[in-house]
Amino acid sequence: MAMSRRGDGPARAGEPRSTGPAAEPGARAYGLEPLVLPPRPLPFPARPADGPWAESRLDTATEDAAYTDALDLSDPDHAERLFWFRWITGHQASFALWQLTAAALAQASEASGKQRPAAVERALSFVRGYSALLLYTSSCSADLYHRVIRPSMVRHHPAMSGSWASDYGWVRSLYSGREPLLKDECAAGLRREIELNTLVHEGVAETLVPSGASLFQTSVAQGGPRLESRNTLVTLYDLYFLTLRDPHATYESVVAQLEWRLKAICADISNNTLRPAVGGEEPMTAARLRDPAVVDIEWSVPTILRQAVRASRGCPAVLSGTRAPGSE
């Protein structure tokens, strides 16, 4: 999913400035690419939800020539390749969704009349999208997580913590239930979605780290090194997830990069399933992830991600209902 650059020379008057990875994704299946985000969320653009900008490529995800075949997950190298891709790409897509969520919340707070519920519904689509990404990102077995992924974070920093994610800071009040907008009459659905996201997050943690001890907690208990400045920790976190910051990035570029990742994710799920058996063993999940509401998300991940992209482009949000296994 590597992207090529176009127009590396100086921009002529009237031309848009290049803002990092450019126009089209490459064809390297399960390949990583840098994510380029603005330092802070940008406002939702005032434009109609029609025309080329509102069109999504996600509906052709399973037609991507780079993802025509499932990986042979009996091969340990293939399994590690797949779940490393999911770990990094899923996090990157989450960062972009957090920025879009913050934009939707800001729009809802400033809106009135019919525009306010529409912005709240947009935020709801992004929260549902993040729940779907949590399930995708964490779909490896606990064994692979502790053998491959967790050690990679320890090598990067022994106390590495999700609290260092700068983009999460813009939506922390929402996911902690302290966002004032949640008290609004039109936010009942959003409140339920936050509760469901919490259930998913707790189920993922219980599945991958049954002990409940995070890297940060483990490092502190073992008398780990003194933490660096906040700016250093944020930068370390970005670097681990191949994320760059560009003050010239645009809202449209954030959506485009998100869409490219979600297209690859949808194709991956189509070919390998969300929870593939590795070495003939089905992955285990915690009881929270077997809750019917979570299972509903699990069977609808591609649909939910497509709806999140539509919402990011200003299209009406229509959340999926319960899907029968295999309906995607």
N, C-alpha and C positions, 0 to 999 in steps of 0.2 A: 504494500500500500504506500510505497514511497512516491513522493511527488516531485516533478521536475520544476525548475524555475524558468520563467520566461521574462524577456525584457529586462535583463540585468543591467543594461545601460541606464543613463540618467533619463528620467521621465520628461517628455515634452510637455509644454503648457497645455493644460486641459486633460492630461492623462492621469488616471488614478495612480497613486503611489503604490509600489509593491509592498505588501505587508507580510513578508515571510514566504512560506511554502505557497507556490502559485497554482495556476489555474486548474490543473487536472491531476488526479491521483494516478500513480503508476500501476503496474500489474504484478507486483511482487507479493504473492499471497503470504499472509501471516508475517509480513515485514513491518517493522516499526518506522515511524516518521516523527519528526519534531512537531510539537503543537505550539502555535504562536498565538498568544492571547494578549489583550490589552492589560495594563497594570490594574485596571479597575473595570467593573462592568459598564457597558455603554448603553444608553437609552434605546428602547425599542423604536425603530425608525417610523416616521409618519408617512406611510405609503400604503396603497391599497393591496389587498391580498389577491392580486391577480398578476398576470404577466409572467415573464420568464423567471423573475426572482422568486415567485411563489411556487414554481414547479420543483418537484423533488425527484431525485434519481433512485430513491430507495426501492421503488416498485420493481426495478430491474436488477435488484441485488443478486438474485439467484442465477442471473444470466451472465454474471461477471466471469470472463474466461479464466481468470486467475484462480477462481474458487470452484472449478467444475468437479473436483474430486475430493472425497473425504480423506483425511490423513490416516495412515496406518498406525493406530494408537497402541498396537502391540509392540511397536518399536519405541523404546524409552526416549530416544532423541526426538521423535515426532511428538510424543506426549508433552515433553518439556517445551518444545517449540510452540505448540498450540497454547498451552496455559500461560507461558510467559507473554505471548502476544495478547491473550485475554487480560492478563494482569495489568500490563502497561496501557494498552489501548482502552480498556474499560475505565481505568482511572482518568485518562485524558478526556474521554467523552464526558465523564462526570464533572470534571473541572469546567468544561464548556457549558454544560447544563446548569451548573451553579451560577455562572455569570448570567445566563439567560433568565434563570429564576429570579435573580436579584433585579434584573431589568423589568421583569413582569411585576414584581412586588412594588417597585418604584412607580410604575405606571398605574397600578391599582390604587396606590396611596394618593396619587394626584388626580385620579379620574373621578368623574361623577356620572350619575345616570346609568345608562346601559353600558357605558364603557368600563365601568368598575367591575361588574360581574365578568365581563369578557376577559379582562386582565387577570382576574382571580382564576378563571378557568384555564388560562394559559399557564399560570404558575402551577396549577394542579397537574396539567399534562407533563410538566417538567419534573415534578416530584415523582409522579408515577414512572416516568422515564428513568429517574435515578434509582428507584426500587428495582426496575428491570435490569439496570446495569450492575447493581450490587449482586444480583443472582448470577449474571453472566461472568463478572470479574472473578467471583469466588467459586466458580464451578469446578475447580480442581479438587482432587482428593486431599484429605488432611495430610496424608503421607507426602505427596508431592509438594504441598505448601511448606511443610517443615523441612523437606529435603532440598528444595530449590529456591522457593520464593523468600521465605523468612530469612535464610542465611544471606541472601543477596542484600536485604535491607540492613542486616547487622553489619555487613562489610561496609555499607555506605555510611551508616552511623549506628552505633550500638543502641542508641535510645530513640531511634526513628519513630515518629509519632504522626498520626493523621492530623493532629492539632496544628501541625506546621503548614498545612495546606492553606495558602493565602486566599484562594477563591472561596473556601468554605466560610471564611469570616464574614462574607457578605450575606450568607443565608443562615448563619448560626442561630439567630433569634427565631427563625422560622422552624428549623428542625428541633429546637429545644422547646418549642411551644410558647415562646415569649414575644413573638411578633404581634404587634398591636392589631394588624389587619385580620388576624385569626378570630378576633372578637366580632368582626363584621357579620351581619346577617347572611350575606351571600357567600360566606367562607365556610359553611358547614361541611361541604364536600372536601375542601382543602384540609380541614381539621382531621377528618377521617383518613385522608391520604397520608398525613404526617404520622398518625398513629400506626398505620399499616407499614410505613417506611421504617419506623422504629422496630416493629416486629421483625421485619426482614433483616435489618441491621443486627439485631440481637441474635437471630437465627444463624446468620453467617458467622458471627463471632463464636457462637457456641459450637458450630460445626468444625471450623478450622482451628480454633484455639480452645479446646474444652476446659483447659485450666483457667482460662479467663485472664491470664497474665499477659499484658501487652509488652512490647519491647521496652517501652519507656519504664513501665513498672519493674520489669526484670532488671534493667540497667540500674535503676535507683536502689533496688534491694541488694544488688551486688556491689554497690559503691562505685558505680560507673563514673566516667569522666564528667567534669563540669560542663554544662551546656554552653554553647556559644551564644552570641547575640541573636535576637529574634530575626533580624535580617539575614544572618548567615544560615539559620535553620530553614527559613523559607526558601532560600536559594538552593540549599542542599536538597530539599524536597522536590523543587521544580526540576533540578538536574537529574534526579533519579528517574523521574517520569518523563524525561525528554521534553520539558516544557520551557518555552522562552517567552519573554515579555517584550512587547513592541508598542510604544505609545501611539504609533501610526496605524495599528490594527483597527479594523472596522467591525461593526456589528455583523455585516454581511460576511466578512471573512471568518468570523467565529462560527456562524451558521454553516458555511461551506465546509470548514474543517470538521465540524461535528458530523455533518452529513456523510462525508467520505468515510469516517470511522464507523458510523452506524451501518453504512452499506456493507462494509467488510464484515461487521458483526452479524448482520442478518444472513449473509452468504455462508459464514462459518456455521451458524446454527442450522441452516438448511442442510448442510453437508455432514456435519459432525454431531448434531443434536446439542441441546443445552448442557446436558449432563452425560457425556459419553462414558462408556465403560472403558477403563484403561487396564490392559493386561487381563481382560476377562472379568474384572471386578467392577460392579456398579458402585458409584460414589455414595457414601453415607451422608444423610442430612439430619440436622437436629429437629426435634419435635416442632419447634416454631415454624420451620420451613415447610412443614406438612400441613399447616393451617390452610383451610380451603381458600381463603382470600389470597394467600401467598401462592398457592398452586395455580390459582386463576392467572396471576401475573406470569408465573413460570411458563404456562402454555400459550401466553399471548405476547411474549417478549418482542418479536419482530413487529407486530401490529402496534404495540405501545411505542416503540422507537419511531416508527413512521409517523405516528400522531404527534410525537414531540417535535419532529422536524416541521410538520405542517403548522403546529402552533408557533414555532420560532419564526415562521414566514408570514404570520398573521392570519392563517386560515382558521376557521372555527374548530374548536376542540370537541371531538366526539370520542369519548373513551370506550374501550372495548368492553364487552360483557364477558361472561364466562365462556371459555373455549374448551371444547372437548379435546382430549389428548390427540395429537397428530393433526389438528385442524390447520396448523400453520404450515 
